[in-house]
Amino acid sequence: MILALVAVLLAGCGQPYKLRGTPYNPVIPAPEIEGTNLDGQPFRLSTLSGKVKVLFFGYTFCPDVCPLTLANMNGVYNELAENDRGKVAFIFISVDPDRDTPERLAGYVHAFNPAFYGVTVPADALETVKRDYGVFAEKQVLDSQQSAADYLMNHSAFVYVIDERGDLREIFAHTSPKQDIAADISHFLRD
């Protein structure tokens, strides 16, 4: 009886890890992103080689999805083992470069976690980045009588996970449980 139980337990040890997000199949290299980080310094995604990258797109004037996503990503950060946190880069890419200056991004993103990046990509380059990542984002003017600066951005809300080699591995809904995202990040760090 004991031998049978040991055999069953050992059989489960050989099971491959099952990702909790939606995997990219095939795995593809993450498209480059270049812009300005919230500290005013140039940003290139490829310079973060050797780290797992968690990428999400949004804007600072967002009334609901973006603050919820950033709060969830802070929860993911806190779920990670303390010695793993420095091996992961959380990156908020603005889809509203007209209003999201580095200074504005710094105040907004750092309110959730001072270790996070906040990146503005020039408008012409942002179109390529959005296409490369399959991101939808467009202005929605609320009232034609209001100021041209008074608008919302309709946008998709996904979290992308890029492994240490720079390959796009999976995508999550922005509402995915923090434990699931953290578990997959930990898997990539050990894989």
KEZAFI-541156 format. One record per residue (C-alpha): x negated, y, z negated; residue in one letter; chain; residue number from 1. Coordinates in pm, 1 decimal, padded with zeros to 6 digits. Example, Ala and Ser with C-alpha at 12.3 -4.5 7.8 and 13.67 -1.06 7.14 Angstrom:
pt u->-01230.0, v->-00450.0, w->-00780.0, type->A, mol->A, seq->1
pt u->-01367.0, v->-00106.0, w->-00714.0, type->S, mol->A, seq->2
END
This chain:
pt u->00000.0, v->00000.0, w->00000.0, type->M, mol->A, seq->1
pt u->-00275.8, v->00246.2, w->-00093.1, type->I, mol->A, seq->2
pt u->-00470.7, v->00160.3, w->00224.6, type->L, mol->A, seq->3
pt u->-00160.8, v->00229.6, w->00434.3, type->A, mol->A, seq->4
pt u->-00113.9, v->00568.2, w->00266.6, type->L, mol->A, seq->5
pt u->-00480.3, v->00659.7, w->00323.0, type->V, mol->A, seq->6
pt u->-00450.6, v->00554.3, w->00688.7, type->A, mol->A, seq->7
pt u->-00144.3, v->00778.6, w->00737.0, type->V, mol->A, seq->8
pt u->-00316.9, v->01074.5, w->00571.1, type->L, mol->A, seq->9
pt u->-00633.6, v->01032.3, w->00776.0, type->L, mol->A, seq->10
pt u->-00434.8, v->01004.8, w->01099.2, type->A, mol->A, seq->11
pt u->-00294.6, v->01353.1, w->01034.7, type->G, mol->A, seq->12
pt u->-00645.1, v->01497.3, w->00994.0, type->C, mol->A, seq->13
pt u->-00723.0, v->01445.0, w->01360.6, type->G, mol->A, seq->14
pt u->-00428.9, v->01650.2, w->01484.4, type->Q, mol->A, seq->15
pt u->-00524.8, v->01957.1, w->01690.4, type->P, mol->A, seq->16
pt u->-00428.4, v->02293.8, w->01547.2, type->Y, mol->A, seq->17
pt u->-00097.4, v->02421.4, w->01686.7, type->K, mol->A, seq->18
pt u->-00090.5, v->02795.6, w->01746.8, type->L, mol->A, seq->19
pt u->00205.6, v->02976.4, w->01595.3, type->R, mol->A, seq->20
pt u->00219.7, v->03248.3, w->01861.1, type->G, mol->A, seq->21
pt u->00280.9, v->03204.8, w->02233.3, type->T, mol->A, seq->22
pt u->-00049.8, v->03089.0, w->02379.9, type->P, mol->A, seq->23
pt u->-00193.3, v->03212.6, w->02707.3, type->Y, mol->A, seq->24
pt u->-00228.6, v->02913.4, w->02933.3, type->N, mol->A, seq->25
pt u->-00474.0, v->02935.7, w->03086.5, type->P, mol->A, seq->26
pt u->-00676.4, v->03147.3, w->02846.3, type->V, mol->A, seq->27
pt u->-00798.5, v->03459.7, w->03028.4, type->I, mol->A, seq->28
pt u->-01059.1, v->03725.5, w->02950.8, type->P, mol->A, seq->29
pt u->-00900.2, v->04026.6, w->02781.2, type->A, mol->A, seq->30
pt u->-00892.8, v->04325.3, w->03017.0, type->P, mol->A, seq->31
pt u->-01123.4, v->04609.3, w->02914.4, type->E, mol->A, seq->32
pt u->-00980.4, v->04908.4, w->02731.9, type->I, mol->A, seq->33
pt u->-01172.6, v->05236.0, w->02719.8, type->E, mol->A, seq->34
pt u->-01063.3, v->05547.1, w->02537.3, type->G, mol->A, seq->35
pt u->-01127.1, v->05758.9, w->02230.5, type->T, mol->A, seq->36
pt u->-01107.4, v->05618.1, w->01879.5, type->N, mol->A, seq->37
pt u->-00937.4, v->05810.2, w->01599.9, type->L, mol->A, seq->38
pt u->-01278.3, v->05930.8, w->01476.5, type->D, mol->A, seq->39
pt u->-01335.3, v->06104.7, w->01812.2, type->G, mol->A, seq->40
pt u->-01594.3, v->05848.5, w->01921.9, type->Q, mol->A, seq->41
pt u->-01574.6, v->05657.6, w->02251.3, type->P, mol->A, seq->42
pt u->-01401.1, v->05320.4, w->02225.9, type->F, mol->A, seq->43
pt u->-01458.6, v->05011.0, w->02439.2, type->R, mol->A, seq->44
pt u->-01283.2, v->04686.1, w->02354.8, type->L, mol->A, seq->45
pt u->-01584.1, v->04486.2, w->02478.0, type->S, mol->A, seq->46
pt u->-01808.4, v->04638.9, w->02209.2, type->T, mol->A, seq->47
pt u->-01611.2, v->04440.4, w->01951.5, type->L, mol->A, seq->48
pt u->-01750.0, v->04112.5, w->02082.3, type->S, mol->A, seq->49
pt u->-01791.8, v->03860.9, w->01802.5, type->G, mol->A, seq->50
pt u->-01474.1, v->03977.3, w->01626.6, type->K, mol->A, seq->51
pt u->-01119.5, v->03854.7, w->01661.9, type->V, mol->A, seq->52
pt u->-00919.1, v->04147.3, w->01796.4, type->K, mol->A, seq->53
pt u->-00554.3, v->04211.9, w->01710.8, type->V, mol->A, seq->54
pt u->-00410.0, v->04458.5, w->01957.3, type->L, mol->A, seq->55
pt u->-00076.5, v->04639.7, w->01958.4, type->F, mol->A, seq->56
pt u->00063.3, v->04930.2, w->02158.6, type->F, mol->A, seq->57
pt u->00277.9, v->05212.2, w->02023.4, type->G, mol->A, seq->58
pt u->00286.0, v->05581.3, w->01936.8, type->Y, mol->A, seq->59
pt u->00281.4, v->05798.5, w->01627.5, type->T, mol->A, seq->60
pt u->00624.0, v->05958.4, w->01677.8, type->F, mol->A, seq->61
pt u->00790.8, v->05615.0, w->01689.3, type->C, mol->A, seq->62
pt u->01080.7, v->05608.9, w->01443.0, type->P, mol->A, seq->63
pt u->01096.1, v->05235.8, w->01374.0, type->D, mol->A, seq->64
pt u->00901.3, v->04966.4, w->01562.7, type->V, mol->A, seq->65
pt u->00551.5, v->05113.1, w->01528.8, type->C, mol->A, seq->66
pt u->00556.7, v->05181.9, w->01154.2, type->P, mol->A, seq->67
pt u->00703.2, v->04835.2, w->01096.4, type->L, mol->A, seq->68
pt u->00436.6, v->04676.4, w->01315.3, type->T, mol->A, seq->69
pt u->00154.4, v->04863.6, w->01142.7, type->L, mol->A, seq->70
pt u->00292.3, v->04766.6, w->00802.2, type->A, mol->A, seq->71
pt u->00310.4, v->04403.6, w->00919.6, type->N, mol->A, seq->72
pt u->-00048.2, v->04421.1, w->01050.9, type->M, mol->A, seq->73
pt u->-00159.4, v->04556.0, w->00714.3, type->N, mol->A, seq->74
pt u->00014.1, v->04253.4, w->00563.5, type->G, mol->A, seq->75
pt u->-00177.6, v->04027.1, w->00804.9, type->V, mol->A, seq->76
pt u->-00501.9, v->04199.1, w->00701.0, type->Y, mol->A, seq->77
pt u->-00420.5, v->04134.5, w->00334.4, type->N, mol->A, seq->78
pt u->-00335.0, v->03768.4, w->00406.1, type->E, mol->A, seq->79
pt u->-00685.1, v->03707.6, w->00542.9, type->L, mol->A, seq->80
pt u->-00958.7, v->03586.0, w->00313.2, type->A, mol->A, seq->81
pt u->-01152.7, v->03887.7, w->00189.3, type->E, mol->A, seq->82
pt u->-01476.1, v->03771.8, w->00356.0, type->N, mol->A, seq->83
pt u->-01289.7, v->03733.7, w->00692.1, type->D, mol->A, seq->84
pt u->-01143.7, v->04085.0, w->00707.8, type->R, mol->A, seq->85
pt u->-01464.4, v->04237.0, w->00845.1, type->G, mol->A, seq->86
pt u->-01461.2, v->03981.1, w->01128.0, type->K, mol->A, seq->87
pt u->-01127.7, v->04108.7, w->01261.3, type->V, mol->A, seq->88
pt u->-01052.8, v->04437.1, w->01440.5, type->A, mol->A, seq->89
pt u->-00694.7, v->04568.0, w->01430.1, type->F, mol->A, seq->90
pt u->-00642.7, v->04811.8, w->01717.0, type->I, mol->A, seq->91
pt u->-00344.8, v->05043.6, w->01772.6, type->F, mol->A, seq->92
pt u->-00338.4, v->05169.7, w->02135.0, type->I, mol->A, seq->93
pt u->-00126.1, v->05479.9, w->02192.0, type->S, mol->A, seq->94
pt u->00121.9, v->05479.0, w->02480.5, type->V, mol->A, seq->95
pt u->00171.7, v->05854.0, w->02428.1, type->D, mol->A, seq->96
pt u->-00162.6, v->06020.2, w->02510.4, type->P, mol->A, seq->97
pt u->00005.7, v->06360.9, w->02551.4, type->D, mol->A, seq->98
pt u->00082.0, v->06385.2, w->02179.0, type->R, mol->A, seq->99
pt u->-00140.9, v->06125.3, w->02011.9, type->D, mol->A, seq->100
pt u->-00468.8, v->06306.2, w->01965.5, type->T, mol->A, seq->101
pt u->-00749.2, v->06133.6, w->01774.6, type->P, mol->A, seq->102
pt u->-00670.4, v->06355.0, w->01473.8, type->E, mol->A, seq->103
pt u->-00302.2, v->06262.0, w->01477.8, type->R, mol->A, seq->104
pt u->-00389.2, v->05892.1, w->01518.1, type->L, mol->A, seq->105
pt u->-00633.0, v->05913.4, w->01227.0, type->A, mol->A, seq->106
pt u->-00368.7, v->06045.7, w->00989.3, type->G, mol->A, seq->107
pt u->-00105.8, v->05799.3, w->01108.8, type->Y, mol->A, seq->108
pt u->-00304.8, v->05476.6, w->01140.2, type->V, mol->A, seq->109
pt u->-00512.6, v->05530.7, w->00826.1, type->H, mol->A, seq->110
pt u->-00193.0, v->05575.5, w->00624.4, type->A, mol->A, seq->111
pt u->-00141.7, v->05202.2, w->00685.8, type->F, mol->A, seq->112
pt u->-00502.9, v->05083.2, w->00668.7, type->N, mol->A, seq->113
pt u->-00827.1, v->05283.7, w->00690.8, type->P, mol->A, seq->114
pt u->-01005.3, v->04988.3, w->00852.7, type->A, mol->A, seq->115
pt u->-00780.2, v->04997.6, w->01162.1, type->F, mol->A, seq->116
pt u->-00871.0, v->05152.8, w->01495.3, type->Y, mol->A, seq->117
pt u->-00641.4, v->05404.5, w->01666.1, type->G, mol->A, seq->118
pt u->-00717.5, v->05456.3, w->02033.8, type->V, mol->A, seq->119
pt u->-00601.4, v->05709.7, w->02289.3, type->T, mol->A, seq->120
pt u->-00654.3, v->05611.8, w->02652.6, type->V, mol->A, seq->121
pt u->-00640.5, v->05885.8, w->02920.3, type->P, mol->A, seq->122
pt u->-00302.4, v->05886.6, w->03098.7, type->A, mol->A, seq->123
pt u->-00439.2, v->05773.5, w->03436.5, type->D, mol->A, seq->124
pt u->-00632.6, v->05482.1, w->03282.5, type->A, mol->A, seq->125
pt u->-00341.5, v->05394.5, w->03051.9, type->L, mol->A, seq->126
pt u->-00131.2, v->05287.9, w->03350.1, type->E, mol->A, seq->127
pt u->-00393.5, v->05025.7, w->03438.0, type->T, mol->A, seq->128
pt u->-00419.0, v->04906.1, w->03076.8, type->V, mol->A, seq->129
pt u->-00039.8, v->04876.3, w->03051.2, type->K, mol->A, seq->130
pt u->-00027.0, v->04676.9, w->03374.3, type->R, mol->A, seq->131
pt u->-00316.4, v->04451.9, w->03270.1, type->D, mol->A, seq->132
pt u->-00149.8, v->04366.3, w->02937.7, type->Y, mol->A, seq->133
pt u->00208.2, v->04358.2, w->03065.8, type->G, mol->A, seq->134
pt u->00310.2, v->04651.3, w->02846.4, type->V, mol->A, seq->135
pt u->00624.3, v->04848.8, w->02924.0, type->F, mol->A, seq->136
pt u->00628.9, v->05212.5, w->02810.5, type->A, mol->A, seq->137
pt u->00816.6, v->05512.6, w->02944.6, type->E, mol->A, seq->138
pt u->00937.8, v->05849.2, w->02817.2, type->K, mol->A, seq->139
pt u->01298.9, v->05884.6, w->02711.8, type->Q, mol->A, seq->140
pt u->01407.6, v->06247.9, w->02694.0, type->V, mol->A, seq->141
pt u->01670.1, v->06279.8, w->02423.8, type->L, mol->A, seq->142
pt u->01839.8, v->06599.4, w->02538.0, type->D, mol->A, seq->143
pt u->01762.3, v->06807.3, w->02846.0, type->S, mol->A, seq->144
pt u->01821.2, v->07122.6, w->02637.8, type->Q, mol->A, seq->145
pt u->01539.3, v->07033.4, w->02396.8, type->Q, mol->A, seq->146
pt u->01169.5, v->07098.9, w->02424.5, type->S, mol->A, seq->147
pt u->00967.5, v->06893.6, w->02673.9, type->A, mol->A, seq->148
pt u->00769.2, v->06762.4, w->02374.8, type->A, mol->A, seq->149
pt u->01084.1, v->06621.1, w->02213.4, type->D, mol->A, seq->150
pt u->01106.8, v->06269.3, w->02349.8, type->Y, mol->A, seq->151
pt u->01079.2, v->05906.6, w->02248.2, type->L, mol->A, seq->152
pt u->00880.3, v->05634.4, w->02417.2, type->M, mol->A, seq->153
pt u->01067.2, v->05317.9, w->02505.0, type->N, mol->A, seq->154
pt u->00803.9, v->05047.2, w->02481.2, type->H, mol->A, seq->155
pt u->00747.5, v->04676.3, w->02444.1, type->S, mol->A, seq->156
pt u->00635.2, v->04558.2, w->02104.1, type->A, mol->A, seq->157
pt u->00396.0, v->04265.9, w->02108.6, type->F, mol->A, seq->158
pt u->00083.9, v->04177.6, w->01914.4, type->V, mol->A, seq->159
pt u->-00201.3, v->04034.6, w->02120.7, type->Y, mol->A, seq->160
pt u->-00473.2, v->03816.9, w->01969.0, type->V, mol->A, seq->161
pt u->-00812.9, v->03809.9, w->02140.2, type->I, mol->A, seq->162
pt u->-01073.7, v->03562.5, w->02020.2, type->D, mol->A, seq->163
pt u->-01437.6, v->03632.5, w->01931.9, type->E, mol->A, seq->164
pt u->-01550.0, v->03555.2, w->02288.3, type->R, mol->A, seq->165
pt u->-01314.0, v->03817.6, w->02428.5, type->G, mol->A, seq->166
pt u->-01047.5, v->03580.7, w->02561.9, type->D, mol->A, seq->167
pt u->-00679.2, v->03666.8, w->02537.8, type->L, mol->A, seq->168
pt u->-00545.2, v->03372.1, w->02340.3, type->R, mol->A, seq->169
pt u->-00188.9, v->03445.7, w->02235.6, type->E, mol->A, seq->170
pt u->00090.4, v->03692.6, w->02188.9, type->I, mol->A, seq->171
pt u->00332.8, v->03743.9, w->01900.6, type->F, mol->A, seq->172
pt u->00654.9, v->03937.6, w->01860.7, type->A, mol->A, seq->173
pt u->00591.2, v->04240.4, w->01639.1, type->H, mol->A, seq->174
pt u->00826.9, v->04090.8, w->01379.5, type->T, mol->A, seq->175
pt u->00639.5, v->03760.5, w->01352.1, type->S, mol->A, seq->176
pt u->00561.8, v->03652.5, w->00996.2, type->P, mol->A, seq->177
pt u->00230.9, v->03789.4, w->00873.8, type->K, mol->A, seq->178
pt u->00136.6, v->03443.0, w->00746.7, type->Q, mol->A, seq->179
pt u->00165.2, v->03296.4, w->01098.4, type->D, mol->A, seq->180
pt u->-00053.8, v->03563.3, w->01257.1, type->I, mol->A, seq->181
pt u->-00309.2, v->03540.5, w->00974.3, type->A, mol->A, seq->182
pt u->-00320.3, v->03159.5, w->01003.3, type->A, mol->A, seq->183
pt u->-00398.2, v->03176.0, w->01375.7, type->D, mol->A, seq->184
pt u->-00663.4, v->03445.8, w->01322.6, type->I, mol->A, seq->185
pt u->-00825.8, v->03226.4, w->01056.2, type->S, mol->A, seq->186
pt u->-00816.6, v->02935.5, w->01301.2, type->H, mol->A, seq->187
pt u->-00997.1, v->03140.4, w->01567.9, type->F, mol->A, seq->188
pt u->-01258.7, v->03247.4, w->01314.4, type->L, mol->A, seq->189
pt u->-01332.6, v->02881.3, w->01234.5, type->R, mol->A, seq->190
pt u->-01289.0, v->02738.3, w->01587.8, type->D, mol->A, seq->191
END
